């Protein structure tokens, strides 16, 4: 049982390190662009 818990802890640490590395090294810049949407006002 101890081996399973140790393996899960190691897997969680590796997953956290991988996610952190991906967040810092990946190109996560959002695409920028102008958005226009017509608005119909009901002024009765």
C-alpha positions in Angstrom: 0.0 0.0 0.0 2.9 2.3 0.7 4.3 1.9 -2.8 1.0 2.9 -4.3 0.8 6.1 -2.3 4.5 6.9 -3.0 3.9 6.3 -6.7 0.8 8.6 -6.7 2.7 11.3 -4.8 5.5 11.1 -7.4 3.0 11.2 -10.3 1.3 14.3 -8.8 4.7 16.0 -8.4 5.7 15.2 -12.0 2.3 16.4 -13.3 2.6 19.7 -11.4 6.1 20.2 -12.7 5.0 19.5 -16.2 2.0 21.8 -16.0 4.2 24.6 -14.6 6.8 24.1 -17.3 4.1 24.2 -20.0 2.6 27.4 -18.6 6.0 29.1 -18.6 7.3 27.8 -21.8 4.3 27.5 -24.1 3.0 30.3 -26.3 -0.1 31.2 -24.5 -0.7 34.7 -25.9 -4.3 35.4 -26.8 -5.2 36.4 -30.3 -6.2 40.0 -30.5 -8.6 41.5 -32.9 -11.4 44.0 -33.2 -14.9 42.7 -32.6 -18.0 44.6 -33.8 -21.5 43.6 -33.1 -24.6 45.6 -34.1 -27.0 46.5 -31.3 -30.7 47.1 -31.9 -32.2 49.4 -29.2 -35.9 49.2 -28.5 -36.7 52.9 -27.7 -40.5 52.8 -27.6 
